[in-house]
Amino acid sequence: MASYTETPRQQLLKSLRGRSIHIPDLQALLAQWPQDVNTQLEHLKKDVDEKLQRCVLPQLLNLERLSVDSIVVKPFSCR
């Protein structure tokens, strides 16, 4: 078996797995930051919708064809 060194990200994820993490309300901390709507919002919405249609919807449709006993939850990626 090859030697495997965990990346710092993997080490952090491993240390956090199974724990509850409280994320405080950051609104007060970020109150002085400029607040505006991204000028590319409509473009971003279109991109996200296309990605969901291409990646997530086929996965969901595929799950409907499987029996409950055969479903294995695992991460999937879409390029």
N, C-alpha and C positions, 0 to 999 in steps of 0.2 A: 504494500500500500504506500502511495506517495506521501511524503511529508506535506502537511497542510498548515499554513499559517493564516489565522483569522485576521481580516482587516479590522481597523479600528471601528468601522461601522458595524461589522458583524459582532464584534465584542460588545459594543454598546447594546445592540438589539438583544443579544443573548442575556445580558445583565438585566434588561428591562422586561423580558418575556415573563408573562404571568403576574406582573405587578400592576397595581392601579396607580395612575399618574394624574395628579391634579394640575391642570393648566389654569393659571389665574386669568382674570379678566384683564386684558392688556390695553383696554381703551384709555385708561388714565395715563398709562405710560406712553402711549402713542398719540396723545391728544394734540401735541404740537406738530405732528407730521401733517403734511398737506393731504387733503382728502379730495379726491376727484375720481371720475370714472375713466377707465382706460380708454384712450381714443380708438383702440383696436377691438373694443368689446364685441361689436357685431361680427368681425372677422374671427375672433376667438370662439364665439358661440357656434359659428358655422363649422369651424375646425373640430370642436368638441363633439358636436352632433354627428359629423361624418365619422369620427373615430368611434363613437358609441355604436353607430350603425354597422360599422365594419368589424368591430372587435367584440363588443359585449353582446349585441343582439344575436349573432350566430351562436355564441356560447350558450345563451339562455335557451334558444330554440333547440339546441343539441341536448340540453339537460332534460327537456320535456320528452324526448324520445327514449330516455333511459329509465329503467325501473329504479325505484327508491333504493333497493339493495345494491345497485351497481354504481351509485354515485360516489365518486371520490373527489373530495374538495381539494383542489390544488391551484396554485397561482397559474395564470396564463398571461401571455404577453401578445401584443399586437404591434406590428411595425407599420 
